[in-house]
């Protein structure tokens, strides 16, 4: 088997808020076509890691390269052009917009009409463009099975549906790499199964590479190609799901025991 | 789940084009177009008083829509809208007087010029929000007012500036009857412009910035640009409205464009409905007609001989100011979403009658 193509590589990324070190020297890479999961106890720095990739935080040092391009110093809104999409841990929908408009916002960087050509709707080609993208958005709506709520106000939906709309909005960005921050938090078993199915389909049929933060070990171990474990801002393990399950450091991190072996290694 | 659509049963849309119309149903569209056509005949029937009211509503409603794009849709605040309105009036007069630009070109030109000035004063919005932005735009109001008073080359200083009447193809629109058509055309044009803006890319971006700016940024929306652009578009509308005002009166003087006017614009969009194109128009109609109705009422009471006539007419101007204040408070308490929302509820009531929901 030829060595897989690296889509994203993170090397020696450190992030500190004053004296609090959120991330320390984290290295990893994500191959094209993978489902890569990040797990770890609360406060381990998982979301901080995602925020560094999506541009919310600028790491103090290290480098993040995506498709061979250095992303450090790039604004968050420029990263969507490169092919990066994400969902949020705490819902971040545009509450007063309809579901449809929410997803259409995801097409923002693909649309070309602006404040001058948009209002000349019928004459500037804006209508044609909008309708083409509407078609693409409807494909996503069909795929995620939210067609019955497409005209509803996003802020009034149930939690599970909102999560799904958020996923739809991220998918609308047409990303090559999609970052999912706890896509299944707060869902019941059935919703979790649906969501796992969607993530697998996104990966296999839509060809998206996925980085996922998730606490449900059943899901993580079931659908991930590789798993990385963070604890106190450090990477303590990375590998195939089975390897992670058997890893001593990981067990100790989750049980909260002192890990003398690791402390010696990293000291 | 609140459905945003209010289509009647059986009104199915089978194409995406039919699903993205400005008007919700063909009936509403028909009624709107019919009333616009009916309005075209208004100068033949109505007397000058009503035409003046309509013209006043037109140029104020254009500016109010601009403010609603900034405040209602983008979630920013501006206390300097009255000054931008004035800037448009002076700029258009200046273009026609100094460079002999035809009026029908100078009006959109004044809009663009005001847009540039608005974006300049909107620069703080890139960094600050809420109350702090309110104070920054308050500064804009005073700076521009001071500019009107001092820059005699631009505004004529204390004397004010003369503004020519609109003329097109040899026809001069200098009477109430003829300017009515200019006002009607501008109103319809600018409202179509606004409605189309809100259903295309940049309009959605404005609302996204308002609702959740962090995730808007991740969706590829440049926050700084859209916050600025929102000031730009809002000032563009103010400039157009102001220019129409100037060319209607034939004379522009700096006294009218005070903070009071900015607050009045805010009152219009709060009463009409924040974040609604239709609301800006409804709010303007309300604010313009309120003093007129009050005057009528006071006249009626005075005429009935219940109170001494002189004192009541004297306090009329106070009544007007107080009524606007009172109405804003009542709306904020009972209908914070404005007349546009109230209208929707009335429609929903009829749609679902006899059920409550």
Interface residues (C-beta under 8 A of the other chain):
Chain A: X54 X55 X56 X75 X76 X77 X78 X79 X80 X81 X85 X86 X88 X92 X93 X94 X95 X96 X97 X98 X101 X104 X105 X106 X108 X109 X111 X112 X113 X114 X115 X118 X119 X120 X121 X126 X127 X130 X131 X134 X135 X138 X149 X151 X152 X153 X156 X157 X169 X173
Chain B: X1 X2 X3 X4 X5 X16 X17 X19 X20 X192 X193 X194 X196 X197 X199 X200 X201 X202 X203 X204 X205 X207 X208 X210 X211 X212 X214 X215 X216 X217 X218 X219 X220 X221 X222 X223 X229 X232 X233 X275
